[in-house]
Amino acid sequence: LSMPKYYPISKLVGDRILYYRKIQGASLLDVSIVIGISEQQQSRYERGINRISLDRLAQYVSYFSVDFNDLLYINRNQIIH
């Protein structure tokens, strides 16, 4: 079995993280320093290549000053079965 290129739910969450990063004018480096990860890892999260733990997600919630729901809201039509 080969590993997927990305995880569909992680990709949707990563898209939200990218969105909030862009509207706040933050670079990959800006976010990665505060979150405590590498730029490469930040990029992987945004592209949905790596899954994000709930603890790490809490760091994004704090960093972007948003609610968990803002990062986790997923329309059932967006989920790929």
C-alpha positions, -999 to 999 in steps of 0.1 A, spaced: 0 0 0 12 35 -8 7 64 14 -18 90 2 -4 123 -12 -26 141 13 -54 134 38 -87 149 26 -98 162 60 -63 174 69 -62 192 35 -94 211 43 -80 221 77 -47 230 61 -66 252 36 -81 271 66 -48 275 82 -33 289 50 -63 312 46 -59 327 81 -21 329 76 -26 349 44 -53 373 57 -31 380 87 -2 387 64 20 361 81 48 341 63 54 304 67 84 314 89 63 337 111 38 310 119 63 282 122 84 301 147 55 308 170 40 273 166 75 257 172 78 238 140 99 241 108 87 260 77 87 226 59 63 211 85 41 242 83 39 238 46 30 201 49 2 210 73 -12 235 49 -10 211 20 -27 183 40 4 160 37 8 157 74 -20 153 100 -24 179 127 -29 168 163 -55 185 184 -29 199 207 -11 215 176 -45 227 163 -50 245 197 -18 264 190 -32 276 157 -65 286 173 -45 307 198 -22 321 172 -49 332 148 -74 342 176 -101 321 161 -124 293 175 -118 256 169 -149 257 147 -133 282 124 -106 257 116 -127 225 118 -159 234 101 -163 210 72 -194 207 50 -204 170 46 -202 176 8 -165 183 11 -157 149 25 -144 124 1 -154 88 8 
